[in-house]
Every structure is written in C-alpha cells, then in structure tokens.
C-alpha cells in the first residue's frame, strides 16, 4: 500500500478539520506521501455534524457570510466562486437554484460537503507524483505508539445482516492527525426521555429533521437553547408555517445579534485593555475591570470608527483584544479561569460572532410581544413524560420554578468540552495511557504544543500525533486569547490545517533538517540587510508554493525557491556565519512561511494582498 519509500499520515476524522488537513498535506507535500482519511460515519465525510446533507435542511445556512467560508484563508473568494460557477445545482430547491451568492450573503450549510469534496479531489489530482489519498470507513478506537511510529486500531461498522463487524484492523502510520470534531455531552436532565418519540436529541440528523417537519403546525414546542442551534430549529419550524407556541430555554437567555446586510470582516487597531495590575485581585475585580474597559473600548470605536455598525462593535473589540488576553489569562488561577469560562461562556460566544439576517429575521420577529416564540431564562432541571404522551420540562431560576408542557422537545447539540468525560473510546484510551492529557488550565480539550503536537501529563510530546479542531479549545484560549466558538470554528480549523500539515511534513520529508538554534538565529532573527532580504524573498516564494493549487505552479515555484535558498546561503556566509545545511535553511524558511499564511492580525482578504499572491510571479 503506497509508493515505495513513501511516508504515511493517518487522519482520524474526515469532517471539515480532517478534510482541510488532508488537502493541505497534499498541497504542501514535496515527496511521496500516503494520506489515509478515516471516518466512522460515511455521511459525515467532508462535512462532519455541522455540514452533512441529511442533517442540514436547505434552510440551515452558515451563521456567518458566505464570503468567509472559503477553506483557503489566502483565497477568500473561493467558496463563493465555487458556489456560483462550479457547483452542480441539480436537485436544488427553487429558492437557491437561481441564487447568486455574494460575499455578504447567506448560503446553505449542506453545500459545504460538495465544496470540500471538490477541493479534496482537486488536491489529490494536483498533488506531486507519489502523493496519494486513501479513504477508509471505520472508527479509530486506539493508537499503539512505538519509536517514531503509531499504529491506529480501526473497528469497522457492524454488518446489518450479521450484526457484527469484522475484526479490528491496524493501520501503521509515520504520523497521526486527530480531527475528531465535536464531542457530544451527556444530558442528565433527559435520561428518562432519551428514546421518547417527542424528544429530539439530535436536531442535526435526518431523523431529527423529519420529526421537526412532521409536527402538526399548532403543536407546542420547547427548544433547549437560545443560540445558533435553537435558531436553526425555530427558523425551520417557522419557515414551514408553524403557528403553535415555541419556548426557547437557556440559563443565559442570550440571543443572537444580526450582521448588517453588507457586513465585511475587518480588524480594528484599538487600545489594549487594562485588565490587570501587578497582581491578580480575584474574579469579581477582573469582571469589573473587563466591563469598565469594554465601555471604554465601545466609546473609542464610536468616536474613532463611527462607521462601524452597532451590531458588530462587540465583534471588533473582541477580535482586537485577542493578542492581549494570553498575558491576562496567565495571571488567573486555573480554578478561577475555569469558573469564568463556564459562567460567561455564552456571553463570550455572542460577543465574538453574530448571524446573518436569513437566520435571525424570522426568529426575532416571532419573539416580539404576542409572537409565537417565548424566551425562558433558567436551567432545565428535568424532562418527564406525561400520561397524555407529551413531555413536561421543569425550568428553575432566576424566576420562580415553572414547568412547560410540549408536544416536542428539541435539545441543542450539548457539546462536551471535558475530554475526561467524552464517550469516545479513542480519547478514553489516549488519556488513560498518558498519551494525552486534559487541558490543565481550562479543563477544555487536551494539551498540545504550539505546533499542535499532542502532549502527555508531563507536558512533553508522547507520540507522533498532532491535533486539529475542537480538542485544541483550551490551548486556543490560553495561547491566542480566542474565545467562544472561535476556539474551534472554521477560522481556527483553517489555521490548524496549515500549521499542522506544514509541521508534519517538516518532520517527515527528507528535504528538511531540524535547524540548530544558531542557524535559526543567523537566518531568521539576525544577519545584515542582505541576509534579511534573501530570507524574506525565500519565505515569499515558499508562501506562494504552499498556496499554489496547481502542480505545475508548485514545481516552478519550488525551482525558484531552490535558487532562493542558495542566495540565502551565500548571504549567510558573506555575513561571516558558518554554512548551514540546505535542509536546515529550508526548515526555517518553511516555518516562517506557514506562520505568514496563518497571520491572525489581518483579515483573509488583507492577507492575500499582504502575501502578494495576486502579483505576477517573480523572475529568476
């Protein structure tokens, strides 16, 4: 299996994170490589729970604008261009069949699977000779680690006829990427009604959609949650003519804000928040400082940036604060940090992201006084069945305890963030054997280093395993100050896929050598103007090589990069430094190129201009 001498990377999970990483691996690889993409649920391929067709009705649209959905951060228009010029619209409903997608407009989530599948197929076709893709169905349940190796144990799905699956198979790998996606939380309040016909545990499933749409129009509905998944379910009911009362219930009572119709993402340069003194004075004082600084930032935006729509001021501030937060969070004791994240998680989510009008317009109108939607603030204490076959939902605090009887109760997804409690056999095994460790500071996700390599309880790499997506939530919070869904959403996953693919290949491919600290300093952090100029040119060429989607373009850029590395070597020697191995120079240049592709300080559209990707190719 595979080309002679090729290395093998096994990716566990073929949703967005796994597919994006596979694409980047095939795009960046210079030597023979086999990419094995394992998925336990075939319908989740190139989609995951967020985008798969059977669980996403045509009314389920991206909460952000279509122009922010490109898989390639350096090619912001890619998704919209694909949807307008490449997508096969056979079978699309009339509402979307003749629709022209725009940067600021909506797009159905179910299209994303076709988009990612198209780009995955392209990446495999345009990969360098000897790079191949292998897709495997089954569930990875364990990883056995050896010196520089990892064996992934895969269980196949049971046969409908026999009721039993074949014996587990083992796939040897030079490296494993874990892209396991969202983990489902247990819902103790629903234990007694888990299988009740009036309870929808999985609203993003074919069965869940059918039960929602099959409900009589005057039925009473209770939706647990008041953010995106709740809006999806409520909007689906309303768009299909539902007239009965809809209760939306959550502890916070927070709802989604609406993006302006012409919204484009921007990054504002705002004053850093003054969120700490010389010491930490407790949670209450930090919250007080946060609120005070938030008011100051809002006033600054109103004065200096009056054109920013009120609905997105909080997003602009939250984004601008991200680089400052790691230092602030480092001062907070772990127990307090966890309590703050738990207590303010929903608020942080709504500060950082809004939703397009297509999602909010029906729901917000129905929340108006006298409308069919009733917002209930409180915790769900339990759900029980009535003798009449309905469900009774007990809601506690802050108002007096009350009960809601409903013909259908729809749960939100219920994401589990504590990986010591997830139901996955793979994560149980990795944590149980000390190959992985729960994120120490936040209790969310697992410990990884700056390149996404999995860390054990001692804080060191335990295996050739990297992680992309949701399991990195805690690290995204403490390392980058990213909050809410931005710890694991599309933007974070795009960055993870670039960083992990590049780092994995630097460790696997023979054209790279680990540089010494002396070489790194001489090339990337020192030298005279000639060294800096040669280094910048080499990095620019490698950025363009990594961003190139066509094989012949990458070949041409790789040849120019080889010349650029020779020029860099000459400049280093002329500066009085010892000659460095070509592979070490290539390593330093590639690491810098990956960092530039993942530049978080600018928007994706600005990034493309900054990287000069639309400029004519350099000569020489």
Beta strands, then each sheet from edge to edge (+ up, - down):
strand 1: 7-12
strand 2: 33-39
strand 3: 131-137
strand 4: 139-146
strand 5: 149-155
strand 6: 169-173
strand 7: 175-178
strand 8: 199-200
strand 9: 221-224
strand 10: 246-250
strand 11: 373-377
strand 12: 379-385
strand 13: 391-396
strand 14: 402-406
strand 15: 408-410
strand 16: 453-455
strand 17: 461-467
sheet 1: 3+ 2+ 1+ 7+ 17+ 16-
sheet 2: 4+ 5- 6+
sheet 3: 8+ 15+ 9+ 10+ 11+
sheet 4: 12+ 13- 14+
end
